[in-house]
Amino acid sequence: MLRITDSLTIPDDAVRVRFIRARGPGGQHVNKASTGVEVRVAATALPPGVVRRLAIRYPAHVTGDGVVVVASDSHRSQVQNRREAEARLIAMVCACLTPRRRRKATRVPARSRRARLVAKRLRGETKRRRRGPTGDEG
C-alpha cells in the first residue's frame, strides 16, 4: 500500500512495478541487470480530480488510458530506484491534490492609467522637440 496522505492511499493491486534496463552509471553491470524501475498506477486508484490535474500538470507521465507512469534509473540499485520512483509519484500526486485557485480578475486603477498616458504624452513631446524645424530645407 502506497500512502500519499493520511486520508489517501493507493492499494497494492492498483500499483504495477516493472524493472527495466537502466542508463547511466554501472559499467558493464548496466548492460546485464535491470535496475531501472517503472511504477504504474491505475487512474481508478486516484480521485478523478487528481487524475485530471495530473494530466494537465504532468502530461508526459499520464497515458491516454489515465495510467500514471513514473520511472527512475538514476541509481545502481533496484531498491533505491524504486524508492525514488515512489517518492516522485507521491510528490506529483500531492501537488495535484488541491485545485489551483482561480485568478481573480482586477482592473488597472484609473490613477495608473492617467499616469501612463501623461508619461506617453511627455515622451512624445520630447521626441517632437528633437525633430527640429520642418520646411523646405533639405
Secondary structure, DSSP 8 states (H G I E B T S, - for coil): -EESSSS-EE-GGGEEEEEE---SS-TTHHHH---EEEEEE-GGGS-HHHHHHHHHH-GGGB-TT--EEEEE-SSSSHHHHHHHHHHHHHHHHHHTSS-----------HHHHHHHHHHHHHHHHHHHHHH---SS--
